[in-house]
Amino acid sequence: MTMSPARLRLYWETVRHLRPAQLYGRVWCRAARPRPDLRTAPGLRAKARGWVSPARRRQSQFGADEFRFLNETRTLARHGWDDALFPKLWRYNLHYFDDLNAEGAAERVGWHGALIERWIAENPPGKGTGWEPYPTSLRIVNWVKWALAGNDLPREAVRSLAVQARWLTRRLEVHLLGNHLFANAKALVFAGCFFDGPEAEAWLDLGLRILGREIPEQILADGGHFELSTMYHALALEDMLDLVNVMRSAGLAVPASWSGKVDAMREWLAGLCHPDGEIAFFNDAAIGIAPSPSELEGYAVRLGCSRLSPMPPGCRHFAESGYVRLQNERTVVLIDVARVGPDYLPGHAHADTLSFELSVDGRRVLVNSGTSVYGTGEERLRQRGTAAHNTVLVAGENSSEVWSGFRVARRARPFDLKVEGDTVSCSHDGYKRLKGRPVHRRTWRLDTDGLTVEDSVSGPHGSEARFHFHPRVGVGISGEAGAGSTALHGGGAVRWQAVSGSARLEPASFHPEFGISQPTSCLAVALAGGQCTIRLSWI
């Protein structure tokens, strides 16, 4: 089949950023056919001392074979471990065994022990979704955590853990890199800390060598995770806390290069949370996948970290990752002036450059649309698109060419950033591929009474600024489509005015978790002469 020039361009603009390891790694991953190593497991390391209770997730097992992931409930009896009719992410979750360390897990120990034995019996080594490297990595960690918490792993489970660790060493996700390779390395460290002897030392050494390369690259100087997703940042913080925990419990020294990383990551996460204590929705982000920020903070404190102070009023610029937090007595504004992510790894990026989110009096007012699905469907593409975010859409095009499920071709790059007190301004060149090479520039000005957002777009194209309201905010429009008000859930109100540009309200949707879609409203303001100013005032 002949590929169109446009399609070829998408592939070229995507592939040209990849690292050589990703290219030959794909070939190796498809060609390699390792055989599971079924030898007896090494001996166990001396009983762990000082294991600290880790961060808990939500309960996901609700019966001996009933599970709820991504807000969908299914049973093993009806669907088995690997029903291809269901999304791969749901099947991945089934093989993670997160419930072993979830809220109230001690009450379900009997279910957990039986489930481990059932998994071993029904998932032969090397076959099926459960033996792919990522679920294998997470399962190794969860089984080891469960054992370190004082539960008895059956003999066959100990042997299976060793088989899984050996298998993982031959299936490292060098073709994906990023959070996947990090998870592989973490699992090898856990296996190396759980078992004893030369083979376990080899797993530990390999895991630490990979982390020695990945931690300095993946954890930026300001504490942010380099994929620039708040959700994946929370997962990476959990990974770092877990690694410190397991190394200490095994009586091993925590590498000096990890020093300071955890505290910087905690500060970053706190800075990208709303007053309600949950994450903002930049790039792939949803509540309920990672442990909550409060769970992660409690975990850090149990490990001996000093409790973080509340974020102070003023401006906090996370320069390396590209986010800004503006805060005063009533308001929090979270601003995205970041690149879409690492050039070679933008799979979790959205076309959301120069978007922002807003909370007033502790309640979310403006939100990006969030993430409810993965895969390659139209809804996934729509949620990644510019129109689903609080930024400017030019000629109906995305600011970065997101396509397929996890790909980006030409991408927006911010420039000319200025952060001066409570005023932030920045431009991006994501639309330069259009006629006239238009540039979008946005300025945010926060004061005690409200927020002013000014947009300008050079070039001849029709443009509109889009503002998505939280579903609990009632939105009205009045006059000549230039002003309106919102009623905040629980009291209070925000008045908005289109100082320039004509406004309309249209239906939209909000996706705070996987599998959830909530109806809401979007204010779309057409730029007049390439200019638009919106004033949001607190009542």
KEKOLKE-343317 format. One record per residue (C-alpha): y, x, z. Coordinates in nm, 2 decimals, decimal comma. Each point is the difference from the previous one (the first is absolute). Layout:
BEGIN
((Y; X; Z))
...
This chain:
BEGIN
((0,00; 0,00; 0,00))
((0,34; 0,14; -0,10))
((0,25; 0,03; 0,28))
((0,36; -0,11; -0,06))
((0,28; 0,25; 0,02))
((0,14; -0,18; 0,31))
((-0,33; 0,03; 0,17))
((-0,04; 0,36; -0,09))
((0,35; 0,06; 0,14))
((-0,10; -0,16; 0,33))
((-0,31; 0,22; 0,03))
((0,19; 0,32; -0,09))
((0,28; -0,07; 0,25))
((-0,26; -0,06; 0,26))
((-0,25; 0,28; -0,06))
((0,25; 0,27; -0,06))
((0,09; 0,01; 0,37))
((-0,36; 0,04; 0,12))
((-0,12; 0,33; 0,15))
((-0,28; 0,19; -0,18))
((-0,23; -0,07; 0,30))
((0,04; -0,37; -0,05))
((-0,10; 0,03; -0,37))
((-0,31; 0,22; 0,05))
((-0,07; -0,19; 0,32))
((-0,04; -0,32; -0,20))
((-0,25; 0,17; -0,23))
((-0,19; 0,15; 0,29))
((-0,01; -0,33; 0,19))
((-0,15; -0,18; -0,29))
((-0,24; 0,27; -0,11))
((-0,13; 0,12; 0,34))
((-0,32; -0,17; 0,13))
((-0,07; 0,15; 0,34))
((-0,31; -0,10; 0,18))
((0,02; -0,11; 0,37))
((-0,11; 0,27; 0,24))
((-0,23; -0,18; 0,24))
((-0,08; 0,28; 0,23))
((-0,01; -0,05; 0,38))
((0,34; -0,01; 0,16))
((0,14; 0,30; 0,18))
((0,01; -0,02; 0,38))
((0,30; -0,17; 0,17))
((0,28; 0,19; 0,16))
((0,02; -0,01; 0,38))
((0,12; -0,34; 0,12))
((0,37; -0,05; -0,08))
((0,25; 0,04; 0,28))
((0,34; -0,17; 0,00))
((-0,05; -0,24; -0,29))
((0,30; -0,23; -0,01))
((-0,03; -0,36; -0,10))
((0,14; -0,02; -0,36))
((0,23; -0,25; -0,16))
((-0,16; -0,34; -0,05))
((0,00; -0,21; -0,31))
((-0,03; -0,38; -0,01))
((-0,35; -0,14; 0,05))
((-0,18; -0,03; -0,33))
((-0,36; -0,09; 0,10))
((-0,04; -0,36; 0,12))
((-0,38; -0,04; 0,01))
((-0,31; 0,21; -0,05))
((0,07; -0,01; -0,37))
((0,34; -0,17; -0,04))
((0,30; 0,21; -0,10))
((0,37; -0,06; -0,07))
((0,19; 0,25; -0,21))
((0,32; -0,04; -0,20))
((0,02; -0,36; 0,15))
((-0,33; -0,10; -0,17))
((-0,32; -0,08; 0,20))
((-0,35; 0,06; -0,14))
((-0,35; 0,05; 0,13))
((-0,26; 0,26; -0,07))
((-0,27; -0,26; -0,01))
((0,16; -0,17; -0,30))
((0,17; 0,29; -0,18))
((-0,17; 0,33; 0,11))
((0,17; 0,34; 0,01))
((0,11; 0,04; -0,35))
((0,06; -0,33; -0,18))
((0,19; 0,10; -0,32))
((0,16; -0,34; -0,02))
((0,23; 0,10; 0,29))
((0,29; 0,25; -0,01))
((-0,10; 0,35; 0,05))
((0,25; 0,04; 0,29))
((-0,18; -0,28; 0,19))
((-0,33; 0,18; -0,06))
((0,15; 0,33; 0,11))
((0,11; -0,16; 0,33))
((-0,35; -0,13; 0,06))
((-0,13; 0,36; -0,01))
((0,28; 0,15; 0,22))
((-0,13; -0,14; 0,33))
((0,35; -0,03; 0,14))
((-0,11; -0,27; 0,24))
((-0,19; 0,26; 0,21))
((0,34; 0,11; 0,13))
((0,20; -0,32; -0,03))
((0,15; -0,23; 0,26))
((-0,27; -0,13; 0,24))
((-0,26; 0,23; -0,16))
((-0,18; 0,05; 0,34))
((-0,10; -0,37; -0,01))
((-0,17; 0,04; -0,33))
((-0,21; 0,32; 0,06))
((-0,32; -0,19; -0,06))
((0,12; -0,11; -0,34))
((0,12; 0,34; -0,08))
((-0,32; 0,18; 0,08))
((-0,20; -0,25; -0,21))
((0,24; 0,03; -0,29))
((-0,03; 0,38; -0,01))
((-0,38; -0,03; -0,01))
((0,03; -0,27; -0,27))
((0,24; 0,21; -0,21))
((-0,25; 0,30; 0,01))
((-0,29; -0,23; -0,11))
((0,19; -0,18; -0,28))
((0,21; 0,28; -0,15))
((-0,23; 0,28; -0,12))
((0,16; 0,34; -0,01))
((0,23; 0,07; -0,30))
((-0,01; -0,36; -0,14))
((0,27; -0,27; -0,02))
((0,36; -0,04; 0,11))
((-0,07; 0,10; 0,36))
((-0,09; 0,36; -0,11))
((0,33; 0,06; -0,19))
((0,19; 0,28; 0,16))
((0,28; -0,21; 0,15))
((-0,21; -0,26; 0,19))
((-0,24; 0,28; 0,09))
((0,29; 0,19; 0,16))
((0,13; -0,29; 0,20))
((-0,35; -0,10; 0,12))
((-0,08; 0,35; 0,12))
((0,31; -0,01; 0,21))
((-0,06; -0,34; 0,14))
((-0,36; 0,07; 0,09))
((0,10; 0,32; 0,18))
((0,28; -0,18; 0,18))
((-0,24; -0,26; 0,12))
((-0,24; 0,26; 0,13))
((0,28; 0,20; 0,17))
((0,11; -0,32; 0,17))
((-0,34; 0,00; 0,19))
((-0,22; -0,21; -0,23))
((-0,35; 0,12; -0,10))
((-0,05; 0,06; -0,37))
((-0,36; -0,06; -0,09))
((-0,20; 0,30; -0,11))
((0,00; -0,12; -0,36))
((0,38; -0,04; 0,01))
((0,04; 0,36; 0,12))
((-0,22; 0,11; -0,29))
((0,19; -0,22; -0,24))
((0,33; 0,15; 0,12))
((-0,12; 0,34; -0,10))
((-0,12; -0,12; -0,34))
((0,34; -0,16; -0,06))
((0,19; 0,31; 0,10))
((-0,22; 0,21; -0,24))
((0,05; -0,25; -0,28))
((0,38; 0,00; 0,06))
((0,02; 0,38; -0,04))
((-0,12; -0,05; -0,36))
((0,22; -0,30; -0,08))
((0,35; 0,11; 0,12))
((0,27; -0,20; -0,18))
((0,18; 0,29; -0,16))
((0,07; -0,22; -0,30))
((0,21; -0,23; 0,22))
((0,15; 0,23; 0,26))
((0,25; -0,15; 0,24))
((-0,12; -0,23; 0,28))
((-0,36; -0,01; -0,15))
((-0,05; 0,38; 0,03))
((0,16; -0,01; 0,34))
((-0,25; -0,26; 0,12))
((-0,29; 0,21; -0,14))
((0,12; 0,30; 0,19))
((0,05; -0,20; 0,32))
((-0,35; -0,13; -0,02))
((-0,14; 0,35; -0,03))
((0,19; 0,11; 0,31))
((-0,14; -0,30; 0,19))
((-0,35; 0,09; -0,11))
((0,05; 0,36; 0,08))
((0,13; -0,09; 0,35))
((-0,29; -0,24; 0,06))
((-0,29; 0,22; -0,10))
((-0,07; 0,36; 0,10))
((-0,13; 0,31; -0,18))
((0,07; 0,18; -0,32))
((-0,01; -0,30; -0,23))
((0,24; -0,19; 0,22))
((0,23; 0,31; 0,01))
((0,00; 0,00; -0,38))
((0,11; -0,36; -0,01))
((0,27; 0,06; 0,26))
((0,12; 0,31; -0,19))
((0,02; -0,18; -0,33))
((0,18; -0,29; 0,15))
((0,26; 0,22; 0,17))
((0,05; 0,22; -0,31))
((0,08; -0,32; -0,21))
((0,23; -0,13; 0,28))
((0,17; 0,35; 0,01))
((0,11; -0,06; -0,35))
((0,06; -0,37; 0,01))
((0,19; -0,05; 0,33))
((0,30; 0,22; -0,10))
((0,02; -0,18; -0,34))
((-0,07; -0,35; 0,11))
((0,21; -0,01; 0,32))
((0,36; 0,06; -0,10))
((0,26; 0,19; 0,21))
((0,15; -0,33; 0,12))
((-0,34; -0,13; 0,11))
((-0,05; -0,24; -0,30))
((-0,33; -0,01; -0,19))
((0,05; 0,12; -0,35))
((-0,13; -0,31; -0,17))
((0,31; -0,18; 0,14))
((-0,18; -0,32; 0,11))
((0,06; -0,12; 0,35))
((-0,36; -0,13; 0,02))
((-0,16; 0,32; -0,11))
((0,23; 0,19; 0,23))
((-0,13; -0,20; 0,29))
((-0,36; 0,08; -0,11))
((0,09; 0,37; -0,03))
((0,15; 0,00; 0,36))
((-0,33; -0,15; 0,12))
((-0,19; 0,27; -0,18))
((0,21; 0,27; 0,17))
((-0,04; -0,15; 0,34))
((-0,38; -0,04; -0,05))
((-0,03; 0,36; -0,11))
((0,18; 0,13; 0,31))
((-0,22; -0,23; 0,21))
((-0,33; 0,12; -0,14))
((0,09; 0,37; 0,00))
((0,10; -0,02; 0,37))
((-0,31; -0,20; 0,09))
((-0,22; 0,26; -0,16))
((0,17; 0,28; 0,20))
((0,16; 0,14; -0,31))
((0,36; 0,13; -0,04))
((0,23; -0,22; -0,21))
((0,13; 0,20; -0,29))
((0,35; 0,14; 0,07))
((0,12; -0,12; -0,35))
((-0,04; -0,36; 0,12))
((0,26; 0,06; 0,27))
((0,29; -0,25; -0,02))
((-0,15; -0,20; -0,28))
((-0,11; -0,30; 0,22))
((0,34; -0,04; 0,17))
((0,19; 0,02; -0,33))
((-0,24; -0,26; -0,15))
((0,06; -0,23; 0,30))
((0,37; 0,03; -0,04))
((-0,02; -0,08; -0,37))
((-0,22; -0,31; 0,06))
((0,24; -0,13; 0,26))
((0,29; 0,05; -0,24))
((-0,17; -0,20; -0,27))
((-0,08; -0,30; 0,22))
((0,20; -0,31; 0,05))
((0,10; -0,12; 0,35))
((-0,31; -0,22; 0,00))
((-0,20; 0,32; 0,03))
((-0,17; -0,01; -0,33))
((0,04; 0,20; -0,32))
((0,24; -0,05; -0,29))
((-0,15; -0,08; -0,34))
((0,06; 0,30; -0,22))
((-0,25; 0,09; -0,27))
((-0,36; -0,12; 0,09))
((0,05; -0,14; 0,34))
((-0,16; -0,29; 0,20))
((-0,05; -0,08; 0,37))
((-0,35; 0,00; 0,13))
((-0,15; 0,30; -0,19))
((0,11; 0,28; 0,23))
((0,01; -0,04; 0,38))
((0,34; -0,15; 0,10))
((0,28; 0,24; 0,09))
((-0,02; -0,09; 0,36))
((-0,38; 0,08; 0,00))
((0,07; 0,34; -0,15))
((0,28; 0,07; 0,25))
((-0,23; -0,09; 0,29))
((-0,27; 0,23; -0,14))
((0,25; 0,29; -0,03))
((0,10; -0,06; 0,36))
((-0,36; 0,00; 0,12))
((-0,04; 0,34; -0,18))
((0,29; 0,14; 0,21))
((0,30; -0,06; -0,22))
((0,32; -0,10; 0,16))
((0,09; -0,36; -0,08))
((0,26; -0,04; -0,28))
((0,34; -0,13; 0,09))
((0,13; -0,30; -0,18))
((0,18; 0,08; -0,33))
((0,37; 0,04; 0,07))
((0,28; -0,17; -0,19))
((0,15; 0,19; -0,29))
((-0,14; 0,16; -0,31))
((-0,34; 0,18; -0,02))
((-0,06; 0,17; -0,33))
((-0,36; 0,11; -0,07))
((0,11; 0,24; -0,26))
((-0,33; 0,14; -0,13))
((-0,18; -0,33; -0,04))
((0,32; -0,19; -0,12))
((0,06; -0,28; 0,24))
((0,31; -0,10; 0,20))
((0,02; -0,21; 0,31))
((0,34; -0,16; 0,09))
((0,02; -0,18; 0,33))
((0,26; -0,16; 0,22))
((-0,01; -0,25; 0,29))
((-0,12; -0,29; -0,21))
((-0,13; 0,15; -0,32))
((-0,27; 0,23; -0,15))
((0,02; 0,10; -0,37))
((-0,29; 0,20; -0,14))
((0,09; 0,17; -0,34))
((-0,22; 0,15; -0,27))
((0,17; 0,30; -0,17))
((-0,34; 0,17; -0,06))
((-0,19; 0,11; -0,30))
((-0,31; -0,21; -0,08))
((-0,22; 0,26; 0,17))
((-0,17; 0,33; -0,10))
((0,02; 0,04; -0,38))
((-0,38; 0,05; -0,02))
((-0,08; -0,28; 0,24))
((0,22; -0,31; -0,04))
((-0,29; -0,25; 0,03))
((0,14; -0,19; 0,29))
((0,36; -0,01; -0,14))
((0,20; -0,31; -0,08))
((0,30; -0,02; -0,23))
((0,22; -0,05; 0,30))
((0,26; 0,28; -0,03))
((0,32; -0,08; 0,19))
((-0,15; -0,31; 0,17))
((0,06; -0,08; 0,36))
((-0,10; -0,23; 0,28))
((0,22; -0,16; 0,27))
((-0,05; -0,14; 0,35))
((0,27; -0,18; 0,20))
((-0,03; -0,08; 0,37))
((-0,36; 0,12; 0,00))
((-0,11; -0,22; -0,29))
((-0,09; 0,10; -0,35))
((0,25; -0,14; -0,26))
((-0,06; 0,19; -0,32))
((-0,35; 0,13; -0,09))
((-0,17; 0,17; -0,29))
((-0,30; -0,21; -0,12))
((-0,27; 0,21; 0,17))
((-0,36; 0,04; -0,13))
((-0,28; -0,25; 0,00))
((-0,24; 0,13; -0,27))
((-0,13; 0,32; -0,15))
((-0,18; 0,03; -0,33))
((0,14; -0,03; -0,35))
((0,10; -0,37; -0,04))
((0,34; -0,15; -0,08))
((0,08; -0,08; 0,36))
((-0,05; 0,36; 0,10))
((0,24; 0,10; -0,28))
((0,25; -0,26; 0,10))
((0,01; 0,11; 0,36))
((0,06; 0,36; -0,10))
((0,28; -0,10; -0,24))
((0,37; 0,03; 0,06))
((0,06; -0,38; 0,00))
((-0,20; -0,03; 0,32))
((0,23; 0,23; 0,19))
((0,36; 0,00; 0,13))
((0,15; 0,20; -0,28))
((0,14; -0,03; -0,35))
((-0,20; -0,11; -0,31))
((0,14; 0,12; -0,33))
((-0,10; -0,18; -0,32))
((-0,30; -0,15; 0,18))
((-0,16; 0,35; 0,02))
((-0,15; 0,19; 0,29))
((0,20; 0,30; 0,13))
((-0,33; 0,20; -0,01))
((-0,27; -0,08; -0,25))
((-0,27; -0,12; 0,24))
((-0,31; -0,11; -0,18))
((-0,37; -0,06; 0,05))
((-0,08; -0,01; 0,37))
((0,11; 0,34; 0,12))
((0,18; 0,17; -0,29))
((0,36; 0,09; -0,07))
((0,13; 0,14; -0,34))
((0,37; 0,07; -0,02))
((0,15; -0,02; 0,35))
((0,34; -0,04; 0,16))
((0,16; 0,30; 0,17))
((0,28; -0,04; 0,25))
((0,31; 0,22; -0,02))
((0,35; 0,04; 0,14))
((-0,09; -0,12; 0,34))
((0,28; -0,02; 0,26))
((-0,06; -0,09; 0,36))
((0,33; -0,03; 0,19))
((0,00; -0,18; 0,33))
((-0,10; -0,36; -0,06))
((0,04; 0,03; -0,38))
((-0,28; 0,10; -0,23))
((0,03; 0,03; -0,38))
((-0,25; 0,12; -0,26))
((-0,08; -0,02; -0,37))
((-0,33; 0,01; -0,20))
((-0,09; 0,07; -0,36))
((-0,31; -0,22; -0,03))
((0,16; -0,21; -0,28))
((0,10; 0,30; -0,22))
((-0,28; -0,08; -0,23))
((0,19; -0,32; -0,11))
((0,28; -0,01; -0,26))
((0,32; 0,16; 0,13))
((-0,19; 0,18; 0,27))
((0,13; -0,23; 0,28))
((0,03; 0,14; 0,36))
((-0,02; -0,22; 0,31))
((0,23; 0,09; 0,29))
((-0,01; -0,18; 0,34))
((0,22; 0,03; 0,31))
((-0,08; -0,16; 0,34))
((0,28; -0,03; 0,26))
((-0,10; -0,12; 0,35))
((0,26; -0,12; 0,25))
((-0,01; -0,20; 0,32))
((0,03; -0,33; -0,18))
((-0,22; 0,05; -0,30))
((-0,13; 0,20; -0,30))
((0,16; 0,05; -0,34))
((-0,22; 0,09; -0,29))
((0,17; 0,12; -0,32))
((-0,19; 0,06; -0,33))
((0,10; 0,14; -0,33))
((-0,20; 0,05; -0,32))
((0,13; 0,19; -0,30))
((-0,10; -0,11; -0,35))
((-0,02; -0,33; -0,19))
((-0,30; -0,16; 0,16))
((-0,01; -0,31; 0,21))
((-0,07; 0,08; 0,36))
((-0,05; -0,19; 0,32))
((-0,02; 0,10; 0,37))
((-0,28; -0,17; 0,18))
((-0,01; -0,08; 0,37))
((-0,33; -0,14; 0,15))
((0,03; -0,20; 0,32))
((-0,26; -0,01; 0,27))
((-0,20; -0,33; 0,00))
((0,14; -0,09; 0,34))
((0,35; 0,01; -0,13))
((0,14; -0,32; -0,14))
((0,23; 0,08; -0,30))
((0,28; -0,22; -0,14))
((0,24; 0,04; -0,29))
((0,33; -0,18; -0,04))
((0,33; 0,00; -0,19))
((-0,01; 0,15; -0,35))
((-0,32; 0,19; 0,06))
((0,19; 0,27; 0,17))
((-0,06; -0,06; 0,37))
((-0,25; -0,14; 0,25))
((-0,16; 0,04; 0,34))
((-0,33; 0,06; 0,16))
((-0,14; -0,14; 0,32))
((-0,21; 0,25; 0,20))
((-0,32; -0,11; 0,16))
((0,07; -0,03; 0,37))
((0,38; -0,04; -0,03))
((0,29; 0,18; -0,16))
((0,11; 0,01; -0,36))
((0,11; 0,24; -0,28))
((0,26; -0,09; -0,25))
((-0,02; 0,15; -0,34))
((0,27; 0,02; -0,27))
((-0,02; 0,13; -0,36))
((0,34; 0,17; -0,01))
((-0,07; 0,08; -0,37))
((-0,29; -0,13; -0,22))
((-0,15; -0,34; -0,02))
((-0,29; -0,10; 0,23))
((-0,30; -0,23; -0,01))
((-0,29; -0,06; 0,22))
((-0,36; 0,01; -0,13))
((-0,34; -0,04; 0,16))
((-0,17; 0,32; 0,10))
((-0,29; 0,12; 0,22))
((-0,05; 0,23; 0,29))
((-0,33; 0,19; 0,08))
((0,00; 0,14; 0,35))
((-0,38; 0,06; 0,00))
((-0,28; 0,03; -0,25))
((-0,11; -0,34; -0,11))
((0,31; -0,18; 0,11))
((0,27; -0,15; -0,21))
((0,30; -0,19; 0,15))
((0,26; -0,19; -0,19))
((0,35; 0,11; 0,04))
((0,33; 0,03; -0,19))
((0,17; 0,27; -0,21))
((0,37; 0,02; -0,06))
((0,06; 0,14; -0,35))
((0,35; 0,11; -0,08))
((0,10; 0,08; -0,36))
((0,22; 0,30; -0,03))
((0,33; -0,08; -0,17))
((0,12; 0,29; -0,21))
((-0,26; 0,21; 0,15))
((0,13; -0,06; 0,35))
((-0,12; -0,20; 0,30))
((0,11; -0,02; 0,37))
((-0,19; -0,20; 0,26))
((0,14; -0,05; 0,35))
((-0,24; -0,10; 0,28))
((0,18; -0,11; 0,32))
((-0,15; -0,07; 0,35))
((0,10; -0,33; 0,16))
